[in-house]
Amino acid sequence: MKVRPLGDRVLVKIELSETKTASGIYIPQTAQEKTQMGTVVAVGDDKDNIKVKVGDKVLYDKYAGTSIKIEGEEHLILSMNDILGVVEE
């Protein structure tokens, strides 16, 4: 399945949280905290308002967006306003 966001929306692949602590203890999925970081997979057609590009790692609001599964992986469709910043490494 292919999803193309419209307007000022961005499709972000959610980054998975750590499944193991630094000391080697495995964290069950029910106890894992959801991250607010992901990678931009696709951008909408409102090029004037979209400030990110495909491949950017971004931070977003905790309760933002619409969650969807694409080929078994969690993604979010976010409004550009819900993106807080770009992570530069």
PDB file of N, CA, C and O in Angstrom:
ATOM      1  N   MET A   1       0.848  -1.178   0.000  1.00  0.00           N
ATOM      2  CA  MET A   1       0.000   0.000   0.000  1.00  0.00           C
ATOM      3  C   MET A   1       0.890   1.237   0.000  1.00  0.00           C
ATOM      4  O   MET A   1       1.891   1.292   0.714  1.00  0.00           O
ATOM      5  N   LYS A   2       0.524   2.212  -0.794  1.00  0.00           N
ATOM      6  CA  LYS A   2       1.260   3.460  -0.876  1.00  0.00           C
ATOM      7  C   LYS A   2       0.338   4.593  -0.439  1.00  0.00           C
ATOM      8  O   LYS A   2      -0.811   4.667  -0.876  1.00  0.00           O
ATOM      9  N   VAL A   3       0.844   5.479   0.429  1.00  0.00           N
ATOM     10  CA  VAL A   3       0.045   6.601   0.936  1.00  0.00           C
ATOM     11  C   VAL A   3       0.734   7.897   0.545  1.00  0.00           C
ATOM     12  O   VAL A   3       1.929   8.075   0.783  1.00  0.00           O
ATOM     13  N   ARG A   4      -0.031   8.802  -0.060  1.00  0.00           N
ATOM     14  CA  ARG A   4       0.489  10.118  -0.439  1.00  0.00           C
ATOM     15  C   ARG A   4      -0.288  11.174   0.347  1.00  0.00           C
ATOM     16  O   ARG A   4      -1.480  11.369   0.109  1.00  0.00           O
ATOM     17  N   PRO A   5       0.380  11.858   1.284  1.00  0.00           N
ATOM     18  CA  PRO A   5      -0.315  12.884   2.074  1.00  0.00           C
ATOM     19  C   PRO A   5      -0.706  14.078   1.202  1.00  0.00           C
ATOM     20  O   PRO A   5      -0.059  14.363   0.194  1.00  0.00           O
ATOM     21  N   LEU A   6      -1.766  14.765   1.604  1.00  0.00           N
ATOM     22  CA  LEU A   6      -2.243  15.929   0.862  1.00  0.00           C
ATOM     23  C   LEU A   6      -2.037  17.202   1.667  1.00  0.00           C
ATOM     24  O   LEU A   6      -1.905  17.157   2.890  1.00  0.00           O
ATOM     25  N   GLY A   7      -2.009  18.343   0.971  1.00  0.00           N
ATOM     26  CA  GLY A   7      -1.907  19.643   1.636  1.00  0.00           C
ATOM     27  C   GLY A   7      -0.610  19.782   2.412  1.00  0.00           C
ATOM     28  O   GLY A   7       0.471  19.485   1.904  1.00  0.00           O
ATOM     29  N   ASP A   8      -0.738  20.243   3.666  1.00  0.00           N
ATOM     30  CA  ASP A   8       0.457  20.472   4.493  1.00  0.00           C
ATOM     31  C   ASP A   8       0.743  19.279   5.411  1.00  0.00           C
ATOM     32  O   ASP A   8       1.350  19.439   6.470  1.00  0.00           O
ATOM     33  N   ARG A   9       0.309  18.097   5.007  1.00  0.00           N
ATOM     34  CA  ARG A   9       0.515  16.911   5.838  1.00  0.00           C
ATOM     35  C   ARG A   9       1.777  16.157   5.427  1.00  0.00           C
ATOM     36  O   ARG A   9       2.243  16.240   4.290  1.00  0.00           O
ATOM     37  N   VAL A  10       2.308  15.418   6.399  1.00  0.00           N
ATOM     38  CA  VAL A  10       3.562  14.691   6.219  1.00  0.00           C
ATOM     39  C   VAL A  10       3.366  13.265   6.732  1.00  0.00           C
ATOM     40  O   VAL A  10       2.764  13.068   7.788  1.00  0.00           O
ATOM     41  N   LEU A  11       3.865  12.271   6.001  1.00  0.00           N
ATOM     42  CA  LEU A  11       3.821  10.875   6.429  1.00  0.00           C
ATOM     43  C   LEU A  11       5.152  10.553   7.099  1.00  0.00           C
ATOM     44  O   LEU A  11       6.215  10.706   6.498  1.00  0.00           O
ATOM     45  N   VAL A  12       5.081  10.104   8.356  1.00  0.00           N
ATOM     46  CA  VAL A  12       6.279   9.842   9.157  1.00  0.00           C
ATOM     47  C   VAL A  12       6.273   8.391   9.627  1.00  0.00           C
ATOM     48  O   VAL A  12       5.273   7.907  10.157  1.00  0.00           O
ATOM     49  N   LYS A  13       7.397   7.700   9.427  1.00  0.00           N
ATOM     50  CA  LYS A  13       7.565   6.348   9.958  1.00  0.00           C
ATOM     51  C   LYS A  13       8.041   6.489  11.394  1.00  0.00           C
ATOM     52  O   LYS A  13       9.073   7.111  11.649  1.00  0.00           O
ATOM     53  N   ILE A  14       7.302   5.918  12.330  1.00  0.00           N
ATOM     54  CA  ILE A  14       7.614   6.046  13.752  1.00  0.00           C
ATOM     55  C   ILE A  14       8.867   5.256  14.093  1.00  0.00           C
ATOM     56  O   ILE A  14       9.019   4.100  13.699  1.00  0.00           O
ATOM     57  N   GLU A  15       9.760   5.901  14.832  1.00  0.00           N
ATOM     58  CA  GLU A  15      10.977   5.235  15.300  1.00  0.00           C
ATOM     59  C   GLU A  15      10.627   4.394  16.516  1.00  0.00           C
ATOM     60  O   GLU A  15       9.976   4.875  17.444  1.00  0.00           O
ATOM     61  N   LEU A  16      11.052   3.152  16.513  1.00  0.00           N
ATOM     62  CA  LEU A  16      10.748   2.253  17.620  1.00  0.00           C
ATOM     63  C   LEU A  16      11.580   2.608  18.845  1.00  0.00           C
ATOM     64  O   LEU A  16      12.731   3.028  18.727  1.00  0.00           O
ATOM     65  N   SER A  17      10.985   2.436  20.022  1.00  0.00           N
ATOM     66  CA  SER A  17      11.715   2.699  21.259  1.00  0.00           C
ATOM     67  C   SER A  17      12.604   1.509  21.589  1.00  0.00           C
ATOM     68  O   SER A  17      12.470   0.431  21.011  1.00  0.00           O
ATOM     69  N   GLU A  18      13.505   1.727  22.522  1.00  0.00           N
ATOM     70  CA  GLU A  18      14.429   0.678  22.937  1.00  0.00           C
ATOM     71  C   GLU A  18      13.663  -0.487  23.567  1.00  0.00           C
ATOM     72  O   GLU A  18      12.732  -0.278  24.345  1.00  0.00           O
ATOM     73  N   THR A  19      14.061  -1.706  23.226  1.00  0.00           N
ATOM     74  CA  THR A  19      13.426  -2.885  23.798  1.00  0.00           C
ATOM     75  C   THR A  19      14.257  -3.483  24.923  1.00  0.00           C
ATOM     76  O   THR A  19      13.840  -4.439  25.577  1.00  0.00           O
ATOM     77  N   LYS A  20      15.446  -2.906  25.144  1.00  0.00           N
ATOM     78  CA  LYS A  20      16.342  -3.427  26.165  1.00  0.00           C
ATOM     79  C   LYS A  20      17.009  -2.254  26.877  1.00  0.00           C
ATOM     80  O   LYS A  20      17.396  -1.273  26.242  1.00  0.00           O
ATOM     81  N   THR A  21      17.140  -2.360  28.195  1.00  0.00           N
ATOM     82  CA  THR A  21      17.806  -1.313  28.962  1.00  0.00           C
ATOM     83  C   THR A  21      19.320  -1.418  28.793  1.00  0.00           C
ATOM     84  O   THR A  21      19.826  -2.392  28.234  1.00  0.00           O
ATOM     85  N   ALA A  22      20.035  -0.409  29.280  1.00  0.00           N
ATOM     86  CA  ALA A  22      21.496  -0.404  29.179  1.00  0.00           C
ATOM     87  C   ALA A  22      22.115  -1.593  29.907  1.00  0.00           C
ATOM     88  O   ALA A  22      23.185  -2.070  29.527  1.00  0.00           O
ATOM     89  N   SER A  23      21.438  -2.074  30.962  1.00  0.00           N
ATOM     90  CA  SER A  23      21.969  -3.208  31.728  1.00  0.00           C
ATOM     91  C   SER A  23      21.560  -4.560  31.140  1.00  0.00           C
ATOM     92  O   SER A  23      21.937  -5.602  31.676  1.00  0.00           O
ATOM     93  N   GLY A  24      20.785  -4.556  30.031  1.00  0.00           N
ATOM     94  CA  GLY A  24      20.450  -5.802  29.356  1.00  0.00           C
ATOM     95  C   GLY A  24      19.083  -6.373  29.687  1.00  0.00           C
ATOM     96  O   GLY A  24      18.768  -7.481  29.253  1.00  0.00           O
ATOM     97  N   ILE A  25      18.259  -5.654  30.442  1.00  0.00           N
ATOM     98  CA  ILE A  25      16.921  -6.140  30.784  1.00  0.00           C
ATOM     99  C   ILE A  25      15.963  -5.796  29.640  1.00  0.00           C
ATOM    100  O   ILE A  25      15.919  -4.660  29.169  1.00  0.00           O
ATOM    101  N   TYR A  26      15.193  -6.808  29.203  1.00  0.00           N
ATOM    102  CA  TYR A  26      14.236  -6.595  28.129  1.00  0.00           C
ATOM    103  C   TYR A  26      12.960  -5.944  28.677  1.00  0.00           C
ATOM    104  O   TYR A  26      12.443  -6.342  29.722  1.00  0.00           O
ATOM    105  N   ILE A  27      12.465  -4.939  27.952  1.00  0.00           N
ATOM    106  CA  ILE A  27      11.255  -4.221  28.340  1.00  0.00           C
ATOM    107  C   ILE A  27      10.101  -4.783  27.520  1.00  0.00           C
ATOM    108  O   ILE A  27      10.174  -4.787  26.291  1.00  0.00           O
ATOM    109  N   PRO A  28       9.028  -5.261  28.171  1.00  0.00           N
ATOM    110  CA  PRO A  28       7.882  -5.770  27.401  1.00  0.00           C
ATOM    111  C   PRO A  28       7.228  -4.642  26.604  1.00  0.00           C
ATOM    112  O   PRO A  28       7.264  -3.481  27.012  1.00  0.00           O
ATOM    113  N   GLN A  29       6.632  -4.991  25.467  1.00  0.00           N
ATOM    114  CA  GLN A  29       6.048  -3.993  24.576  1.00  0.00           C
ATOM    115  C   GLN A  29       4.985  -3.149  25.273  1.00  0.00           C
ATOM    116  O   GLN A  29       4.832  -1.969  24.957  1.00  0.00           O
ATOM    117  N   THR A  30       4.251  -3.734  26.214  1.00  0.00           N
ATOM    118  CA  THR A  30       3.204  -2.996  26.915  1.00  0.00           C
ATOM    119  C   THR A  30       3.761  -1.920  27.833  1.00  0.00           C
ATOM    120  O   THR A  30       3.050  -0.975  28.177  1.00  0.00           O
ATOM    121  N   ALA A  31       5.027  -2.047  28.236  1.00  0.00           N
ATOM    122  CA  ALA A  31       5.640  -1.077  29.144  1.00  0.00           C
ATOM    123  C   ALA A  31       6.530  -0.068  28.421  1.00  0.00           C
ATOM    124  O   ALA A  31       7.040   0.869  29.036  1.00  0.00           O
ATOM    125  N   GLN A  32       6.715  -0.263  27.118  1.00  0.00           N
ATOM    126  CA  GLN A  32       7.582   0.643  26.371  1.00  0.00           C
ATOM    127  C   GLN A  32       6.893   1.983  26.162  1.00  0.00           C
ATOM    128  O   GLN A  32       5.693   2.054  25.893  1.00  0.00           O
ATOM    129  N   GLU A  33       7.680   3.035  26.291  1.00  0.00           N
ATOM    130  CA  GLU A  33       7.157   4.372  26.063  1.00  0.00           C
ATOM    131  C   GLU A  33       7.197   4.661  24.566  1.00  0.00           C
ATOM    132  O   GLU A  33       8.169   4.332  23.886  1.00  0.00           O
ATOM    133  N   LYS A  34       6.132   5.277  24.060  1.00  0.00           N
ATOM    134  CA  LYS A  34       6.079   5.637  22.652  1.00  0.00           C
ATOM    135  C   LYS A  34       6.997   6.825  22.400  1.00  0.00           C
ATOM    136  O   LYS A  34       6.970   7.807  23.142  1.00  0.00           O
ATOM    137  N   THR A  35       7.804   6.732  21.359  1.00  0.00           N
ATOM    138  CA  THR A  35       8.693   7.842  21.034  1.00  0.00           C
ATOM    139  C   THR A  35       7.929   8.917  20.271  1.00  0.00           C
ATOM    140  O   THR A  35       6.864   8.655  19.712  1.00  0.00           O
ATOM    141  N   GLN A  36       8.472  10.111  20.253  1.00  0.00           N
ATOM    142  CA  GLN A  36       7.903  11.179  19.451  1.00  0.00           C
ATOM    143  C   GLN A  36       8.901  11.574  18.368  1.00  0.00           C
ATOM    144  O   GLN A  36       9.089  12.753  18.066  1.00  0.00           O
ATOM    145  N   MET A  37       9.532  10.558  17.795  1.00  0.00           N
ATOM    146  CA  MET A  37      10.520  10.799  16.766  1.00  0.00           C
ATOM    147  C   MET A  37      10.273   9.834  15.615  1.00  0.00           C
ATOM    148  O   MET A  37       9.868   8.690  15.821  1.00  0.00           O
ATOM    149  N   GLY A  38      10.520  10.310  14.408  1.00  0.00           N
ATOM    150  CA  GLY A  38      10.350   9.455  13.251  1.00  0.00           C
ATOM    151  C   GLY A  38      11.031  10.030  12.033  1.00  0.00           C
ATOM    152  O   GLY A  38      11.626  11.107  12.084  1.00  0.00           O
ATOM    153  N   THR A  39      10.939   9.302  10.938  1.00  0.00           N
ATOM    154  CA  THR A  39      11.575   9.696   9.686  1.00  0.00           C
ATOM    155  C   THR A  39      10.501  10.020   8.659  1.00  0.00           C
ATOM    156  O   THR A  39       9.548   9.261   8.486  1.00  0.00           O
ATOM    157  N   VAL A  40      10.659  11.155   7.978  1.00  0.00           N
ATOM    158  CA  VAL A  40       9.704  11.586   6.958  1.00  0.00           C
ATOM    159  C   VAL A  40       9.800  10.643   5.761  1.00  0.00           C
ATOM    160  O   VAL A  40      10.876  10.439   5.199  1.00  0.00           O
ATOM    161  N   VAL A  41       8.652  10.070   5.380  1.00  0.00           N
ATOM    162  CA  VAL A  41       8.582   9.133   4.267  1.00  0.00           C
ATOM    163  C   VAL A  41       8.015   9.815   3.021  1.00  0.00           C
ATOM    164  O   VAL A  41       8.445   9.533   1.902  1.00  0.00           O
ATOM    165  N   ALA A  42       7.044  10.718   3.223  1.00  0.00           N
ATOM    166  CA  ALA A  42       6.421  11.430   2.103  1.00  0.00           C
ATOM    167  C   ALA A  42       5.882  12.765   2.604  1.00  0.00           C
ATOM    168  O   ALA A  42       5.549  12.910   3.780  1.00  0.00           O
ATOM    169  N   VAL A  43       5.800  13.739   1.700  1.00  0.00           N
ATOM    170  CA  VAL A  43       5.272  15.059   2.053  1.00  0.00           C
ATOM    171  C   VAL A  43       4.117  15.406   1.119  1.00  0.00           C
ATOM    172  O   VAL A  43       4.025  14.906  -0.002  1.00  0.00           O
ATOM    173  N   GLY A  44       3.232  16.284   1.618  1.00  0.00           N
ATOM    174  CA  GLY A  44       2.081  16.720   0.833  1.00  0.00           C
ATOM    175  C   GLY A  44       2.464  17.662  -0.291  1.00  0.00           C
ATOM    176  O   GLY A  44       3.642  17.927  -0.529  1.00  0.00           O
ATOM    177  N   ASP A  45       1.435  18.168  -0.986  1.00  0.00           N
ATOM    178  CA  ASP A  45       1.673  19.007  -2.160  1.00  0.00           C
ATOM    179  C   ASP A  45       1.692  20.506  -1.867  1.00  0.00           C
ATOM    180  O   ASP A  45       1.822  21.303  -2.797  1.00  0.00           O
ATOM    181  N   ASP A  46       1.567  20.912  -0.603  1.00  0.00           N
ATOM    182  CA  ASP A  46       1.612  22.333  -0.226  1.00  0.00           C
ATOM    183  C   ASP A  46       3.062  22.729   0.053  1.00  0.00           C
ATOM    184  O   ASP A  46       3.456  22.897   1.207  1.00  0.00           O
ATOM    185  N   LYS A  47       3.845  22.876  -1.002  1.00  0.00           N
ATOM    186  CA  LYS A  47       5.293  23.105  -0.886  1.00  0.00           C
ATOM    187  C   LYS A  47       5.639  24.409  -0.165  1.00  0.00           C
ATOM    188  O   LYS A  47       6.740  24.526   0.374  1.00  0.00           O
ATOM    189  N   ASP A  48       4.729  25.396  -0.140  1.00  0.00           N
ATOM    190  CA  ASP A  48       5.011  26.675   0.528  1.00  0.00           C
ATOM    191  C   ASP A  48       5.045  26.539   2.041  1.00  0.00           C
ATOM    192  O   ASP A  48       5.788  27.265   2.702  1.00  0.00           O
ATOM    193  N   ASN A  49       4.257  25.623   2.612  1.00  0.00           N
ATOM    194  CA  ASN A  49       4.150  25.488   4.067  1.00  0.00           C
ATOM    195  C   ASN A  49       4.929  24.322   4.649  1.00  0.00           C
ATOM    196  O   ASN A  49       5.091  24.247   5.867  1.00  0.00           O
ATOM    197  N   ILE A  50       5.411  23.420   3.826  1.00  0.00           N
ATOM    198  CA  ILE A  50       6.139  22.252   4.329  1.00  0.00           C
ATOM    199  C   ILE A  50       7.621  22.582   4.400  1.00  0.00           C
ATOM    200  O   ILE A  50       8.241  22.946   3.400  1.00  0.00           O
ATOM    201  N   LYS A  51       8.181  22.450   5.601  1.00  0.00           N
ATOM    202  CA  LYS A  51       9.579  22.832   5.847  1.00  0.00           C
ATOM    203  C   LYS A  51      10.501  21.630   6.008  1.00  0.00           C
ATOM    204  O   LYS A  51      11.678  21.804   6.324  1.00  0.00           O
ATOM    205  N   VAL A  52       9.996  20.415   5.799  1.00  0.00           N
ATOM    206  CA  VAL A  52      10.811  19.206   5.920  1.00  0.00           C
ATOM    207  C   VAL A  52      10.845  18.488   4.578  1.00  0.00           C
ATOM    208  O   VAL A  52      10.035  18.760   3.692  1.00  0.00           O
ATOM    209  N   LYS A  53      11.799  17.564   4.442  1.00  0.00           N
ATOM    210  CA  LYS A  53      11.897  16.797   3.204  1.00  0.00           C
ATOM    211  C   LYS A  53      11.989  15.304   3.536  1.00  0.00           C
ATOM    212  O   LYS A  53      12.258  14.934   4.679  1.00  0.00           O
ATOM    213  N   VAL A  54      11.773  14.480   2.567  1.00  0.00           N
ATOM    214  CA  VAL A  54      11.851  13.031   2.735  1.00  0.00           C
ATOM    215  C   VAL A  54      13.237  12.676   3.260  1.00  0.00           C
ATOM    216  O   VAL A  54      14.249  13.142   2.737  1.00  0.00           O
ATOM    217  N   GLY A  55      13.268  11.843   4.304  1.00  0.00           N
ATOM    218  CA  GLY A  55      14.524  11.417   4.908  1.00  0.00           C
ATOM    219  C   GLY A  55      14.885  12.172   6.172  1.00  0.00           C
ATOM    220  O   GLY A  55      15.744  11.719   6.930  1.00  0.00           O
ATOM    221  N   ASP A  56      14.246  13.328   6.426  1.00  0.00           N
ATOM    222  CA  ASP A  56      14.513  14.086   7.655  1.00  0.00           C
ATOM    223  C   ASP A  56      14.007  13.320   8.870  1.00  0.00           C
ATOM    224  O   ASP A  56      12.936  12.715   8.827  1.00  0.00           O
ATOM    225  N   LYS A  57      14.778  13.348   9.954  1.00  0.00           N
ATOM    226  CA  LYS A  57      14.341  12.787  11.230  1.00  0.00           C
ATOM    227  C   LYS A  57      13.700  13.936  12.005  1.00  0.00           C
ATOM    228  O   LYS A  57      14.330  14.975  12.206  1.00  0.00           O
ATOM    229  N   VAL A  58      12.451  13.756  12.440  1.00  0.00           N
ATOM    230  CA  VAL A  58      11.706  14.847  13.068  1.00  0.00           C
ATOM    231  C   VAL A  58      11.168  14.460  14.441  1.00  0.00           C
ATOM    232  O   VAL A  58      10.977  13.282  14.746  1.00  0.00           O
ATOM    233  N   LEU A  59      10.929  15.483  15.261  1.00  0.00           N
ATOM    234  CA  LEU A  59      10.240  15.349  16.543  1.00  0.00           C
ATOM    235  C   LEU A  59       8.834  15.896  16.346  1.00  0.00           C
ATOM    236  O   LEU A  59       8.641  16.887  15.641  1.00  0.00           O
ATOM    237  N   TYR A  60       7.839  15.242  16.977  1.00  0.00           N
ATOM    238  CA  TYR A  60       6.462  15.696  16.815  1.00  0.00           C
ATOM    239  C   TYR A  60       5.738  15.645  18.153  1.00  0.00           C
ATOM    240  O   TYR A  60       6.190  14.990  19.092  1.00  0.00           O
ATOM    241  N   ASP A  61       4.596  16.354  18.230  1.00  0.00           N
ATOM    242  CA  ASP A  61       3.768  16.371  19.443  1.00  0.00           C
ATOM    243  C   ASP A  61       3.355  14.960  19.824  1.00  0.00           C
ATOM    244  O   ASP A  61       3.135  14.109  18.962  1.00  0.00           O
ATOM    245  N   LYS A  62       3.255  14.722  21.123  1.00  0.00           N
ATOM    246  CA  LYS A  62       2.962  13.387  21.657  1.00  0.00           C
ATOM    247  C   LYS A  62       1.630  12.814  21.167  1.00  0.00           C
ATOM    248  O   LYS A  62       1.559  11.632  20.830  1.00  0.00           O
ATOM    249  N   TYR A  63       0.595  13.619  21.123  1.00  0.00           N
ATOM    250  CA  TYR A  63      -0.737  13.114  20.761  1.00  0.00           C
ATOM    251  C   TYR A  63      -1.162  13.548  19.362  1.00  0.00           C
ATOM    252  O   TYR A  63      -2.355  13.576  19.063  1.00  0.00           O
ATOM    253  N   ALA A  64      -0.220  13.880  18.517  1.00  0.00           N
ATOM    254  CA  ALA A  64      -0.526  14.417  17.190  1.00  0.00           C
ATOM    255  C   ALA A  64      -0.727  13.316  16.165  1.00  0.00           C
ATOM    256  O   ALA A  64      -0.258  12.191  16.333  1.00  0.00           O
ATOM    257  N   GLY A  65      -1.426  13.661  15.112  1.00  0.00           N
ATOM    258  CA  GLY A  65      -1.513  12.830  13.927  1.00  0.00           C
ATOM    259  C   GLY A  65      -2.483  11.676  13.977  1.00  0.00           C
ATOM    260  O   GLY A  65      -3.134  11.408  14.987  1.00  0.00           O
ATOM    261  N   THR A  66      -2.551  11.006  12.852  1.00  0.00           N
ATOM    262  CA  THR A  66      -3.396   9.828  12.673  1.00  0.00           C
ATOM    263  C   THR A  66      -2.488   8.638  12.431  1.00  0.00           C
ATOM    264  O   THR A  66      -1.672   8.650  11.509  1.00  0.00           O
ATOM    265  N   SER A  67      -2.627   7.611  13.254  1.00  0.00           N
ATOM    266  CA  SER A  67      -1.785   6.428  13.179  1.00  0.00           C
ATOM    267  C   SER A  67      -2.318   5.459  12.120  1.00  0.00           C
ATOM    268  O   SER A  67      -3.513   5.168  12.075  1.00  0.00           O
ATOM    269  N   ILE A  68      -1.413   4.965  11.269  1.00  0.00           N
ATOM    270  CA  ILE A  68      -1.776   3.948  10.279  1.00  0.00           C
ATOM    271  C   ILE A  68      -0.650   2.923  10.192  1.00  0.00           C
ATOM    272  O   ILE A  68       0.500   3.216  10.517  1.00  0.00           O
ATOM    273  N   LYS A  69      -1.001   1.718   9.748  1.00  0.00           N
ATOM    274  CA  LYS A  69       0.000   0.672   9.524  1.00  0.00           C
ATOM    275  C   LYS A  69       0.177   0.510   8.026  1.00  0.00           C
ATOM    276  O   LYS A  69      -0.788   0.352   7.278  1.00  0.00           O
ATOM    277  N   ILE A  70       1.431   0.551   7.608  1.00  0.00           N
ATOM    278  CA  ILE A  70       1.757   0.329   6.201  1.00  0.00           C
ATOM    279  C   ILE A  70       2.753  -0.819   6.162  1.00  0.00           C
ATOM    280  O   ILE A  70       3.863  -0.714   6.685  1.00  0.00           O
ATOM    281  N   GLU A  71       2.345  -1.915   5.536  1.00  0.00           N
ATOM    282  CA  GLU A  71       3.167  -3.125   5.433  1.00  0.00           C
ATOM    283  C   GLU A  71       3.680  -3.570   6.795  1.00  0.00           C
ATOM    284  O   GLU A  71       4.834  -3.978   6.928  1.00  0.00           O
ATOM    285  N   GLY A  72       2.811  -3.488   7.816  1.00  0.00           N
ATOM    286  CA  GLY A  72       3.138  -3.963   9.154  1.00  0.00           C
ATOM    287  C   GLY A  72       3.929  -3.001  10.018  1.00  0.00           C
ATOM    288  O   GLY A  72       4.265  -3.341  11.152  1.00  0.00           O
ATOM    289  N   GLU A  73       4.239  -1.809   9.523  1.00  0.00           N
ATOM    290  CA  GLU A  73       5.015  -0.835  10.291  1.00  0.00           C
ATOM    291  C   GLU A  73       4.161   0.381  10.625  1.00  0.00           C
ATOM    292  O   GLU A  73       3.352   0.831   9.813  1.00  0.00           O
ATOM    293  N   GLU A  74       4.356   0.911  11.845  1.00  0.00           N
ATOM    294  CA  GLU A  74       3.584   2.057  12.321  1.00  0.00           C
ATOM    295  C   GLU A  74       4.049   3.350  11.652  1.00  0.00           C
ATOM    296  O   GLU A  74       5.243   3.640  11.579  1.00  0.00           O
ATOM    297  N   HIS A  75       3.074   4.119  11.166  1.00  0.00           N
ATOM    298  CA  HIS A  75       3.316   5.427  10.570  1.00  0.00           C
ATOM    299  C   HIS A  75       2.312   6.424  11.139  1.00  0.00           C
ATOM    300  O   HIS A  75       1.290   6.036  11.704  1.00  0.00           O
ATOM    301  N   LEU A  76       2.609   7.692  10.986  1.00  0.00           N
ATOM    302  CA  LEU A  76       1.698   8.768  11.367  1.00  0.00           C
ATOM    303  C   LEU A  76       1.539   9.719  10.199  1.00  0.00           C
ATOM    304  O   LEU A  76       2.494   9.998   9.475  1.00  0.00           O
ATOM    305  N   ILE A  77       0.321  10.217  10.021  1.00  0.00           N
ATOM    306  CA  ILE A  77       0.100  11.329   9.110  1.00  0.00           C
ATOM    307  C   ILE A  77      -0.058  12.550  10.001  1.00  0.00           C
ATOM    308  O   ILE A  77      -0.993  12.636  10.796  1.00  0.00           O
ATOM    309  N   LEU A  78       0.874  13.501   9.858  1.00  0.00           N
ATOM    310  CA  LEU A  78       0.928  14.683  10.709  1.00  0.00           C
ATOM    311  C   LEU A  78       0.707  15.937   9.896  1.00  0.00           C
ATOM    312  O   LEU A  78       1.071  16.004   8.722  1.00  0.00           O
ATOM    313  N   SER A  79       0.106  16.935  10.531  1.00  0.00           N
ATOM    314  CA  SER A  79       0.066  18.271   9.962  1.00  0.00           C
ATOM    315  C   SER A  79       1.439  18.894  10.198  1.00  0.00           C
ATOM    316  O   SER A  79       2.103  18.561  11.180  1.00  0.00           O
ATOM    317  N   MET A  80       1.865  19.774   9.334  1.00  0.00           N
ATOM    318  CA  MET A  80       3.160  20.429   9.498  1.00  0.00           C
ATOM    319  C   MET A  80       3.239  21.147  10.836  1.00  0.00           C
ATOM    320  O   MET A  80       4.325  21.247  11.407  1.00  0.00           O
ATOM    321  N   ASN A  81       2.109  21.657  11.360  1.00  0.00           N
ATOM    322  CA  ASN A  81       2.073  22.342  12.646  1.00  0.00           C
ATOM    323  C   ASN A  81       2.412  21.426  13.819  1.00  0.00           C
ATOM    324  O   ASN A  81       2.828  21.909  14.872  1.00  0.00           O
ATOM    325  N   ASP A  82       2.241  20.112  13.656  1.00  0.00           N
ATOM    326  CA  ASP A  82       2.517  19.160  14.727  1.00  0.00           C
ATOM    327  C   ASP A  82       3.991  18.780  14.810  1.00  0.00           C
ATOM    328  O   ASP A  82       4.416  18.159  15.784  1.00  0.00           O
ATOM    329  N   ILE A  83       4.769  19.143  13.803  1.00  0.00           N
ATOM    330  CA  ILE A  83       6.199  18.837  13.806  1.00  0.00           C
ATOM    331  C   ILE A  83       6.926  19.931  14.581  1.00  0.00           C
ATOM    332  O   ILE A  83       6.823  21.115  14.260  1.00  0.00           O
ATOM    333  N   LEU A  84       7.664  19.511  15.609  1.00  0.00           N
ATOM    334  CA  LEU A  84       8.342  20.455  16.505  1.00  0.00           C
ATOM    335  C   LEU A  84       9.729  20.840  16.016  1.00  0.00           C
ATOM    336  O   LEU A  84      10.175  21.965  16.241  1.00  0.00           O
ATOM    337  N   GLY A  85      10.416  19.919  15.351  1.00  0.00           N
ATOM    338  CA  GLY A  85      11.761  20.231  14.882  1.00  0.00           C
ATOM    339  C   GLY A  85      12.372  19.087  14.109  1.00  0.00           C
ATOM    340  O   GLY A  85      11.837  17.979  14.067  1.00  0.00           O
ATOM    341  N   VAL A  86      13.511  19.380  13.495  1.00  0.00           N
ATOM    342  CA  VAL A  86      14.280  18.397  12.736  1.00  0.00           C
ATOM    343  C   VAL A  86      15.503  18.029  13.561  1.00  0.00           C
ATOM    344  O   VAL A  86      16.193  18.913  14.069  1.00  0.00           O
ATOM    345  N   VAL A  87      15.781  16.740  13.702  1.00  0.00           N
ATOM    346  CA  VAL A  87      16.931  16.264  14.453  1.00  0.00           C
ATOM    347  C   VAL A  87      18.116  16.194  13.493  1.00  0.00           C
ATOM    348  O   VAL A  87      18.061  15.522  12.464  1.00  0.00           O
ATOM    349  N   GLU A  88      19.188  16.904  13.852  1.00  0.00           N
ATOM    350  CA  GLU A  88      20.401  16.893  13.039  1.00  0.00           C
ATOM    351  C   GLU A  88      21.499  16.177  13.806  1.00  0.00           C
ATOM    352  O   GLU A  88      21.817  16.548  14.935  1.00  0.00           O
ATOM    353  N   GLU A  89      22.069  15.166  13.202  1.00  0.00           N
ATOM    354  CA  GLU A  89      23.106  14.382  13.880  1.00  0.00           C
ATOM    355  C   GLU A  89      24.460  14.663  13.316  1.00  0.00           C
ATOM    356  O   GLU A  89      25.449  14.088  13.771  1.00  0.00           O
TER     357      GLU A  89
END
